Every structure is written in C-alpha cells, then in structure tokens.
Amino acid sequence: MKKILILGGYGYTGRPLAKHLLAQTDVEIIISGRSIQKAKSFVDELHDSRASARQVDASNINDLTQALQGVTLCLVAAPTTQHAETVIRACIAAHVDYLDVQLSSKKLSALYGAEKEIQQAGLCFITEAGFHPGLPAAMIRYTAEKLDIAESAFTAGYLNMRGLPYTEAVDELMECFLEYQAQVYKHGAWTKPTSWDSRVFNFGNDIGKRTGYSMFFEELRNIPNLIPTIKDTGFYISGSNWFTDLIITPIVFVVSNLRQNAGFVRWVN
C-alpha cells in the first residue's frame, strides 16, 4: 500500500487534502508537522486506521529524511518555502516523490538547481499543484485541444479572504506578493515582469463582475510554445470587494516594484 506523508497535514490546506485522500484512495497517510499534539488531534478526528501522526521539522534535513523512510510521496501543504531546499534534498535522499501546492520563486530556484539529481534518481517532482498556480495552464491547454484555432486564452481567479484565520500561510502569501510578477503574453510576446494589466471578468451571479489584475505563474511561460497560434494569454486575480480590487491590490503591486529600494516590509496581523 502506498504511503503519503503530508507536511503540514493539520493545517488549513493539509486538512482537506488528507480527507480527500482518505475518501478517494486506499493510500495510508501520515499527518506531520512540528506539533505532534496537533497532528494526533487531527488524526483522532479522521477516525480512519489508515491515518497516523508524526512529528517532523521541515528545517532539519536529517529529521525529515528519517521521517520519509518507507514513504511513497511527500505532499508539501505547509508554509515552508524558506526551507524548500531542505525538503527537496530530503526527498532525494529518501528516494521519495514530491508534490507541493506552494507559490514561491525561491522554491522554483531550488527545484531547478536540483533538476539533474531528481532526473538521475528517477523521481517525480510536481510543483505548484494547487488551484492557482496549478490550474490556469492546464485549463488553457485542455480548452485549446477542443478548438480548431486558439488565439487568446485568459484565466482568472477570485480571492475571498474574509473569515480566513491568520496562520503562517498568510505571511507566505504576503511574501509572494513581494516577489510579484505581473507580465502577460500580448501580441506574441511577454511583457516586462513589472508591467501589470487589468481586465474585467464576470464570475457569475454569486460574485458578479470583478476587476482582475495580471499575475504571472511559471506554468504559463511555455503556453505560447505548446500552442503556437496563441497571441494573447495570462492569468488575472481579483479580490473580495471593490476596495481590495481598486485600492489595496494596486498598492501591493507598487510596493512589490519598490521592494529592491526598501530595507524590508513587514506585514502584521
């Protein structure tokens, strides 16, 4: 039986992933994180003999490598991008496949740096496998296959953070904004990373029309090569209200462009 270790398994992202895996597969899952008490508490909630708890420190390569013994896949659902290289190296050392749902340029750099070792080990590493990033490029490719010619392909996401509890993942989200790239593919070429664009999208009756701002994902970079007829493509993100869309979001983008000239930016809850 395959065994999946969910790093951050009792967190806001890890919990639904664990429940889904137990409901849709026959795999064993290990709920892991720095707090063994939280891991055990969540395992008790699951009421499933295939779930177990394990204390794991993602910043300690020896600890993580040991925890991955006998595991088939390491599913990274924790805000651990600052320890991305440690997690990647531990998976290679333990000969374990890897999947994450994180957005981080530092993590991508670490993955590219270990690319040859991953290939030589015959491992499968999948990154940015969430909704966004994760789905935009897949949706474009799927749709293009159904059309004779695809010239424009835009995807959009709606981010509603109302009622979202404060966790370390919020800090990681803010970190992503500071590394923000807004480029889109226009008239057959990628725009500058810092030049952003906006479009209005209709998300349906519950949400309605929202202004979306361009946001670049690495998965989109190869779309023009895969679909040569594409002239315009990109992803756009919108917020939960007009204040977020028209004031907060542009301010964040301006801050991201000024980050190199600032000492640091600290976000407080």
Number of C-alpha atoms within 10 A of each C-alpha: 7 12 18 24 28 27 28 24 28 26 23 15 17 20 18 13 17 24 14 11 14 18 10 8 9 12 16 20 27 26 27 27 23 15 15 16 13 18 22 19 12 20 23 14 8 16 9 13 11 14 22 18 24 20 20 22 18 26 16 13 20 14 14 22 21 13 19 23 13 14 19 20 22 24 23 24 23 24 22 20 22 14 17 23 22 20 26 22 19 23 25 21 17 17 21 25 21 21 19 21 20 26 25 21 15 15 22 18 13 18 20 11 12 15 13 11 14 21 11 9 14 13 16 13 19 14 19 20 14 16 10 20 22 20 15 23 24 14 13 20 16 11 12 18 11 9 9 6 12 18 16 16 20 18 18 23 19 16 12 12 10 7 6 9 10 9 12 12 18 17 15 19 14 15 18 17 18 20 15 22 21 21 21 26 23 14 13 14 12 16 15 12 14 16 13 18 16 14 14 13 19 11 13 9 7 6 11 9 13 22 20 23 23 22 24 21 23 14 16 19 16 10 18 18 9 10 16 12 14 20 17 18 24 26 25 24 22 25 20 14 13 13 10 16 18 15 10 12 19 14 13 15 22 13 17 20 19 11 14 10 8 10 6 8 12 7 8 6 6
